[in-house]
Amino acid sequence: MHSCLRSVIPQLGLVGRTAEQKIRFTAIRRSLDAAYRLAYLGNRDFRTSRKMMVDTGATASQGSNISILPEKDGEGGYASGGWKSEDGKLSCGYSSFRGKRASMEDFYDLKTSKIDGQTVCLFGIFDGHGGSRAAEFLKDHLFEKLMKHPEFLTNTKLAISQTYQQTDTDFLESEKDTFRDDGSTASTAVLVGNHLYVANVGDSRTVISKAGKAIPLSEDHKPNRSDERQRIENAGGVVMWAGTWRVGGVLAMSRAFGNRMLKQFVVAEPEIQDQVIDEEFELLVLASDGLWDVVPNEDAVSLATSEEEPEAAARKLTETAFTRGSADNITCIVVKFHRNKSNPADPKKD
C-alpha cells in the first residue's frame, strides 16, 4: 500500500496544537520514520505458494471434498487458482499480482471444513503496509484461531470480533523484539451454513452482487470518516492532511493490525455485517485497495459476472485494475453461488 505511509509530517499539521501535543507527535514521527525505513529495507521477496483448504483445529473434522482448479504461478509475482464444492453450490477463484510495486505485501487465505457437522467456508484478503510480516501472520493464523473459538458456531460475530483483536495482540507480541512496525488490513467473509459474516479492518473491501446490484458489505476505514476521526481524537490522536488524510500524518487508514506505535489510535476491532444467503445472491468479491482504487463496486460486479468461472473472473478483475493504472499490489477473490445446482435431496440449512 504505497499510499499508506509517509515518513515526514508537515510542520503545518501541528499549527494550533499545544506544546505538549507538538512534542508527542514529533516523537511519534521520529520513531515511525526510523521503523519504517528499517521495514522497507527488510522486506522479503514475495513467494507464491498454494494456500488452499486445510483441516484446522481439534474441533474441526476433515474439510469438504473440493475440486481445485490448477494454480498458475507466472513471472512478476502472479498467482491464481480456484475450487468448486462437491455439491456444486459454491465455486471460488482468486488472483494475486505484484503489479507495479517492487515487493509483494498482499496475502490471501481460503479455507473450508466441517465443524460439528456444519460446513464452513472462509475467505480473506490481507494487504500489508510497512512490510509483509503482519499480512503473512494473518494468513497463517487468523482463520485457524477463529475456527478454534469456542463460540464460533453459536455466536459467530462475537467469535470474529474477539479473534481479530486477539490475533492483533499476538502479532504485536511476536514482533516485540524487532525494530519493525508492519501493519495490515483484513477483509474476510465467513460462510456458516447459509449465513454470511463479513468483517473488515482497514481499506480492503468486500462487495456482493444481489439481484444484479453491487452492495458493499464493508466501509473503508479512512481517517477522515467522521466517526473514525472522532474516535481517534477522543483517544488523543490527530488526523491531518499529508498528501491524503492520515493518522498522525503517517497512516492513511484508521484501523489496522499491527502498527504498534499508533496502536492507541489505530485499532484492529472489526466492523461486521451479516446476511442470510438467499436466491438473490449471485457472487461475492473481496479485494485489496489495489483493485478498489481504480475499479468501482459496480464495475467489479459487472466484470466478475461476465465470466462463468470465478478464477477467470478474479483474473479479469486483476488485469483490469492493472490496465487502468493501479500502482499497488492487486489481489482479489471471487465467490459464486450456484443455487440452481443445489441437490434437492439436501434440506436447506437455517
C-alpha positions as CSV (number, residue, x, y, z in Angstrom):
1,M,0.0,0.0,0.0
2,H,2.3,2.7,-1.3
3,S,0.0,5.5,-0.3
4,C,-0.5,4.4,3.3
5,L,2.8,5.6,4.8
6,R,4.6,8.9,4.8
7,S,7.9,9.5,6.6
8,V,7.6,13.2,7.0
9,I,4.8,15.0,8.9
10,P,4.5,18.6,7.6
11,Q,5.0,21.1,10.3
12,L,1.9,22.8,9.1
13,G,-0.1,20.0,10.5
14,L,0.9,21.0,14.1
15,V,-0.3,24.6,13.8
16,G,-2.7,25.3,16.6
17,R,-1.6,22.4,18.7
18,T,-0.5,22.8,22.3
19,A,3.2,22.5,23.2
20,E,2.6,19.1,24.7
21,Q,0.8,17.8,21.6
22,K,3.6,19.1,19.4
23,I,6.2,17.2,21.5
24,R,4.2,14.0,21.5
25,F,3.6,13.9,17.8
26,T,7.1,14.9,16.9
27,A,8.4,12.0,18.9
28,I,5.9,9.6,17.2
29,R,7.0,10.9,13.8
30,R,10.7,10.3,14.5
31,S,10.1,6.8,15.9
32,L,7.9,5.9,12.9
33,D,10.5,7.3,10.4
34,A,13.2,5.1,11.8
35,A,11.0,2.0,12.0
36,Y,9.6,2.3,8.5
37,R,13.0,2.8,7.0
38,L,14.1,-0.4,8.5
39,A,10.8,-2.1,7.5
40,Y,11.2,-1.2,3.8
41,L,14.9,-2.3,3.8
42,G,13.9,-5.6,5.4
43,N,11.1,-6.6,3.0
44,R,11.4,-10.1,1.8
45,D,10.7,-11.2,-1.8
46,F,7.2,-12.5,-2.2
47,R,6.9,-16.2,-2.6
48,T,3.8,-17.6,-4.3
49,S,2.5,-20.8,-2.8
50,R,-0.7,-22.8,-2.6
51,K,-2.8,-21.5,0.3
52,M,-5.8,-23.8,-0.1
53,M,-8.2,-25.8,2.0
54,V,-6.9,-27.4,5.2
55,D,-8.2,-29.1,8.3
56,T,-7.7,-26.8,11.3
57,G,-8.0,-27.4,15.0
58,A,-9.0,-30.2,17.2
59,T,-12.7,-29.4,16.8
60,A,-12.7,-29.4,13.0
61,S,-13.2,-32.6,11.1
62,Q,-11.9,-33.3,7.6
63,G,-12.7,-30.4,5.2
64,S,-15.3,-30.8,2.5
65,N,-14.2,-32.5,-0.7
66,I,-13.4,-29.9,-3.3
67,S,-12.1,-29.8,-6.9
68,I,-9.1,-27.4,-7.0
69,L,-8.6,-25.7,-10.4
70,P,-4.9,-25.6,-11.4
71,E,-2.9,-22.8,-9.8
72,K,-0.9,-20.6,-12.1
73,D,2.3,-19.0,-11.0
74,G,4.0,-16.8,-13.6
75,E,6.6,-14.1,-13.6
76,G,6.1,-10.9,-11.8
77,G,4.7,-12.2,-8.5
78,Y,1.5,-13.6,-10.0
79,A,-0.7,-16.4,-8.8
80,S,-4.3,-17.6,-9.5
81,G,-6.4,-20.6,-8.7
82,G,-9.8,-21.8,-7.6
83,W,-12.0,-24.6,-6.4
84,K,-15.5,-26.0,-6.6
85,S,-17.5,-27.5,-3.8
86,E,-18.6,-31.1,-4.3
87,D,-22.3,-30.3,-4.1
88,G,-21.9,-27.6,-6.8
89,K,-23.4,-24.9,-4.7
90,L,-20.2,-22.8,-4.4
91,S,-17.2,-22.0,-6.5
92,C,-14.3,-19.7,-5.8
93,G,-11.4,-18.2,-7.7
94,Y,-8.5,-15.9,-6.7
95,S,-5.9,-13.8,-8.5
96,S,-2.9,-12.0,-6.9
97,F,-0.5,-9.8,-8.7
98,R,2.5,-7.8,-7.5
99,G,1.8,-5.2,-10.2
100,K,4.0,-2.1,-10.3
101,R,5.3,-2.5,-6.8
102,A,8.8,-3.7,-6.2
103,S,7.7,-6.1,-3.4
104,M,4.5,-8.1,-2.6
105,E,2.7,-7.3,0.6
106,D,-0.7,-8.8,-0.2
107,F,-1.7,-12.2,1.1
108,Y,-4.9,-14.2,0.9
109,D,-6.4,-17.3,2.6
110,L,-9.2,-19.6,1.6
111,K,-10.4,-22.5,3.8
112,T,-13.3,-24.9,4.2
113,S,-14.1,-27.5,6.7
114,K,-16.8,-29.2,8.7
115,I,-17.1,-28.3,12.4
116,D,-19.5,-30.3,14.4
117,G,-21.2,-31.4,11.2
118,Q,-21.6,-27.8,9.9
119,T,-19.9,-26.8,6.7
120,V,-17.9,-23.5,6.9
121,C,-16.0,-21.6,4.3
122,L,-13.6,-18.7,5.0
123,F,-12.2,-16.2,2.5
124,G,-9.7,-13.4,3.4
125,I,-7.7,-10.6,1.8
126,F,-4.8,-9.2,3.9
127,D,-3.0,-6.1,2.5
128,G,0.3,-5.2,4.3
129,H,2.0,-1.9,4.7
130,G,5.4,-1.1,6.0
131,G,6.3,-4.7,5.2
132,S,4.7,-8.1,4.6
133,R,5.0,-9.7,8.1
134,A,1.6,-8.6,9.5
135,A,-0.3,-9.7,6.4
136,E,1.5,-13.0,6.3
137,F,0.8,-13.5,10.0
138,L,-2.9,-13.0,9.4
139,K,-2.8,-15.5,6.5
140,D,-1.1,-18.1,8.8
141,H,-3.2,-17.6,12.0
142,L,-6.4,-15.6,11.7
143,F,-8.8,-18.3,10.4
144,E,-7.1,-21.1,12.4
145,K,-7.7,-19.2,15.6
146,L,-11.3,-18.3,14.5
147,M,-12.4,-21.9,13.9
148,K,-11.0,-22.9,17.3
149,H,-13.0,-20.2,19.1
150,P,-15.5,-22.0,21.5
151,E,-18.4,-19.8,20.2
152,F,-17.5,-19.9,16.5
153,L,-20.8,-21.6,15.6
154,T,-23.1,-20.3,18.3
155,N,-22.1,-16.6,18.3
156,T,-20.1,-16.1,15.2
157,K,-20.0,-12.3,15.4
158,L,-18.5,-12.4,18.9
159,A,-16.0,-15.0,17.8
160,I,-14.9,-12.9,14.9
161,S,-14.5,-9.7,16.9
162,Q,-12.6,-11.4,19.7
163,T,-10.4,-13.4,17.3
164,Y,-9.4,-10.3,15.3
165,Q,-8.3,-8.4,18.3
166,Q,-6.5,-11.3,19.9
167,T,-4.7,-12.0,16.7
168,D,-3.6,-8.4,16.6
169,T,-2.3,-8.8,20.2
170,D,-0.5,-12.0,19.2
171,F,1.2,-10.4,16.2
172,L,2.4,-7.4,18.3
173,E,3.8,-9.8,20.9
174,S,5.6,-11.8,18.2
175,E,7.2,-8.6,16.9
176,K,8.1,-7.0,20.3
177,D,11.8,-7.6,19.9
178,T,12.1,-6.2,16.4
179,F,12.6,-2.8,15.0
180,R,9.8,-3.3,12.5
181,D,6.3,-1.8,12.7
182,D,4.4,-3.7,10.0
183,G,0.6,-3.3,9.6
184,S,-2.1,-5.0,7.6
185,T,-5.7,-4.7,6.6
186,A,-8.1,-7.7,6.8
187,S,-11.3,-8.1,4.8
188,T,-12.9,-11.5,5.4
189,A,-16.1,-13.4,4.5
190,V,-17.1,-16.3,6.7
191,L,-19.9,-18.6,5.5
192,V,-21.5,-20.8,8.1
193,G,-24.3,-22.8,6.6
194,N,-26.3,-20.1,4.7
195,H,-25.2,-17.2,7.0
196,L,-22.6,-14.9,5.6
197,Y,-20.5,-12.8,8.0
198,V,-18.2,-10.1,6.5
199,A,-15.7,-8.4,8.8
200,N,-13.4,-5.6,7.9
201,V,-10.4,-3.7,9.3
202,G,-8.7,-1.2,7.0
203,D,-9.3,-0.2,3.4
204,S,-9.6,-3.6,1.7
205,R,-13.3,-4.2,0.8
206,T,-15.9,-6.8,0.3
207,V,-18.8,-6.3,-2.2
208,I,-21.7,-8.7,-3.0
209,S,-23.9,-8.9,-6.1
210,K,-27.6,-9.3,-5.1
211,A,-30.2,-9.4,-7.8
212,G,-27.8,-7.7,-10.1
213,K,-26.9,-4.9,-7.7
214,A,-23.5,-4.2,-6.2
215,I,-23.8,-3.8,-2.4
216,P,-20.7,-3.1,-0.3
217,L,-20.6,-5.2,2.9
218,S,-17.7,-3.2,4.4
219,E,-16.9,0.5,4.7
220,D,-13.3,1.6,4.3
221,H,-11.6,2.7,7.5
222,K,-10.3,6.1,6.4
223,P,-9.1,8.7,9.0
224,N,-11.4,11.4,7.5
225,R,-14.6,9.3,8.1
226,S,-16.4,11.4,10.7
227,D,-16.9,8.6,13.2
228,E,-13.3,7.4,12.8
229,R,-11.9,10.9,13.2
230,Q,-13.9,11.4,16.3
231,R,-12.7,8.1,17.8
232,I,-9.1,9.0,17.1
233,E,-9.3,12.5,18.5
234,N,-11.1,11.2,21.6
235,A,-8.1,8.8,22.2
236,G,-5.7,11.8,22.0
237,G,-4.7,11.4,18.4
238,V,-4.8,13.8,15.4
239,V,-5.9,13.4,11.8
240,M,-4.0,15.7,9.4
241,W,-3.6,16.2,5.7
242,A,-0.3,14.9,4.3
243,G,-1.0,14.1,0.7
244,T,-4.1,12.4,1.9
245,W,-5.8,12.3,5.3
246,R,-3.5,10.4,7.8
247,V,-3.5,9.4,11.4
248,G,-0.6,11.4,13.0
249,G,0.3,12.5,9.4
250,V,1.6,9.0,8.8
251,L,-1.0,6.2,8.2
252,A,-3.7,6.6,5.6
253,M,-6.2,4.2,7.3
254,S,-7.8,4.4,10.7
255,R,-7.9,0.7,11.6
256,A,-5.2,-1.9,11.0
257,F,-3.5,-4.9,12.5
258,G,0.0,-4.1,13.9
259,N,1.3,-0.5,13.7
260,R,2.5,-0.7,17.3
261,M,3.5,2.9,17.5
262,L,0.0,4.1,16.6
263,K,-1.9,1.3,18.3
264,Q,-3.7,3.7,20.7
265,F,-5.4,5.2,17.7
266,V,-5.3,2.6,15.0
267,V,-7.3,-0.4,16.4
268,A,-8.0,-3.8,15.0
269,E,-11.6,-4.0,16.1
270,P,-13.6,-5.2,13.0
271,E,-16.9,-3.9,11.7
272,I,-19.1,-6.9,11.0
273,Q,-22.1,-7.3,8.7
274,D,-24.1,-10.4,8.4
275,Q,-26.5,-11.6,5.7
276,V,-28.6,-14.7,5.0
277,I,-27.7,-16.2,1.6
278,D,-30.9,-16.4,-0.4
279,E,-31.8,-16.9,-4.1
280,E,-30.9,-13.3,-5.0
281,F,-27.2,-13.7,-4.0
282,E,-25.0,-14.2,-7.1
283,L,-21.4,-13.6,-6.1
284,L,-19.0,-12.1,-3.7
285,V,-15.9,-10.0,-4.4
286,L,-13.1,-9.4,-1.8
287,A,-10.1,-7.3,-2.9
288,S,-7.2,-5.2,-1.7
289,D,-7.3,-1.5,-2.5
290,G,-5.1,-2.1,-5.5
291,L,-8.4,-3.0,-7.2
292,W,-10.8,-0.6,-5.5
293,D,-8.6,2.4,-6.2
294,V,-9.4,2.2,-9.9
295,V,-12.4,-0.2,-10.2
296,P,-15.8,1.0,-8.7
297,N,-18.0,-1.5,-6.9
298,E,-20.5,-1.7,-9.9
299,D,-17.7,-2.3,-12.4
300,A,-16.2,-5.1,-10.2
301,V,-19.5,-6.9,-10.1
302,S,-20.2,-6.4,-13.8
303,L,-16.7,-7.7,-14.7
304,A,-17.0,-10.7,-12.4
305,T,-20.5,-11.6,-13.6
306,S,-19.2,-11.6,-17.2
307,E,-17.1,-14.7,-16.6
308,E,-18.5,-18.1,-15.9
309,E,-15.6,-19.4,-13.9
310,P,-14.7,-17.5,-10.7
311,E,-10.9,-17.9,-11.3
312,A,-11.3,-16.3,-14.8
313,A,-13.4,-13.5,-13.1
314,A,-10.7,-12.9,-10.5
315,R,-8.0,-12.8,-13.2
316,K,-10.1,-10.3,-15.2
317,L,-10.5,-8.0,-12.2
318,T,-6.8,-8.1,-11.5
319,E,-5.9,-7.4,-15.2
320,T,-8.5,-4.6,-15.4
321,A,-7.1,-2.8,-12.3
322,F,-3.6,-3.0,-13.7
323,T,-4.6,-1.7,-17.2
324,R,-6.5,1.1,-15.5
325,G,-3.3,2.3,-13.8
326,S,-3.3,0.7,-10.3
327,A,0.2,1.3,-8.9
328,D,-0.4,-1.1,-5.9
329,N,-0.4,-4.9,-5.4
330,I,-3.7,-6.3,-6.6
331,T,-5.4,-9.3,-5.0
332,C,-9.0,-10.4,-5.3
333,I,-11.2,-13.4,-4.5
334,V,-14.5,-14.1,-6.3
335,V,-17.0,-16.4,-4.8
336,K,-20.0,-17.5,-6.9
337,F,-23.2,-19.0,-5.6
338,H,-25.0,-21.6,-7.7
339,R,-28.4,-22.0,-6.2
340,N,-29.8,-23.8,-9.2
341,K,-27.3,-26.6,-8.8
342,S,-28.4,-27.4,-5.3
343,N,-29.2,-31.1,-4.6
344,P,-32.9,-31.3,-3.9
345,A,-32.3,-34.2,-1.6
346,D,-30.4,-31.9,0.8
347,P,-32.5,-30.0,3.3
348,K,-31.9,-26.3,3.4
349,K,-30.0,-25.3,6.5
350,D,-31.3,-22.4,8.6
